[in-house]
Amino acid sequence: MAAKRRGMTYVGVTAHLAARINQHRSDRGSAYCRRYGIRTLVHVETFDDIVFAIAREKAIKAWKREWKIALIERDNPGWDDLFDRIM
């Protein structure tokens, strides 16, 4: 998720994407998202096994900021909100 194009980003994992996005957008998500106004879903990856999803989350969180931005821009160069497209 992101606050704006090339702005603050947040990486998380959930089994219920719609509910989690709604939490963030209604300021009931993470304190980090509330603090920085992070409400736009800009990148999504799906996994059949939560263990792999958590491993990927941890890996991305360890990345340099530039790598995260490159990942988003590779698949979503306009930093469009993907929530309505995938739900």
SULDA-V648293 format. One record per residue. N is the residue number from 0. PSI is psi as a letter, one per 30 degrees, with the letter a starting at -180 (NA if undefined). OMEGA is omega as a letter, one per 20 degrees, with the letter a starting at -180 (none if undefined). Layout:
n:N psi:PSI omega:OMEGA
n:N psi:PSI omega:OMEGA
//
This chain:
n:0 psi:l omega:a
n:1 psi:l omega:r
n:2 psi:e omega:r
n:3 psi:l omega:r
n:4 psi:k omega:a
n:5 psi:g omega:r
n:6 psi:a omega:r
n:7 psi:k omega:a
n:8 psi:l omega:r
n:9 psi:k omega:r
n:10 psi:k omega:r
n:11 psi:l omega:r
n:12 psi:k omega:r
n:13 psi:l omega:r
n:14 psi:f omega:a
n:15 psi:i omega:a
n:16 psi:e omega:a
n:17 psi:e omega:a
n:18 psi:e omega:a
n:19 psi:e omega:r
n:20 psi:e omega:r
n:21 psi:e omega:r
n:22 psi:e omega:a
n:23 psi:e omega:a
n:24 psi:f omega:r
n:25 psi:g omega:r
n:26 psi:h omega:r
n:27 psi:g omega:r
n:28 psi:b omega:a
n:29 psi:l omega:r
n:30 psi:e omega:r
n:31 psi:e omega:r
n:32 psi:e omega:r
n:33 psi:e omega:a
n:34 psi:e omega:a
n:35 psi:g omega:r
n:36 psi:h omega:a
n:37 psi:j omega:a
n:38 psi:f omega:a
n:39 psi:k omega:r
n:40 psi:j omega:a
n:41 psi:f omega:r
n:42 psi:k omega:r
n:43 psi:k omega:r
n:44 psi:k omega:r
n:45 psi:k omega:a
n:46 psi:k omega:r
n:47 psi:f omega:a
n:48 psi:k omega:a
n:49 psi:f omega:r
n:50 psi:e omega:r
n:51 psi:e omega:r
n:52 psi:e omega:r
n:53 psi:e omega:r
n:54 psi:e omega:r
n:55 psi:e omega:r
n:56 psi:e omega:a
n:57 psi:e omega:r
n:58 psi:e omega:a
n:59 psi:e omega:r
n:60 psi:f omega:a
n:61 psi:f omega:a
n:62 psi:l omega:r
n:63 psi:l omega:a
n:64 psi:e omega:a
n:65 psi:e omega:r
n:66 psi:e omega:r
n:67 psi:e omega:r
n:68 psi:e omega:r
n:69 psi:e omega:r
n:70 psi:e omega:r
n:71 psi:e omega:a
n:72 psi:f omega:r
n:73 psi:e omega:a
n:74 psi:f omega:a
n:75 psi:i omega:a
n:76 psi:f omega:r
n:77 psi:f omega:a
n:78 psi:h omega:r
n:79 psi:l omega:r
n:80 psi:j omega:a
n:81 psi:f omega:a
n:82 psi:e omega:a
n:83 psi:f omega:r
n:84 psi:e omega:a
n:85 psi:f omega:a
n:86 psi:NA omega:none
//
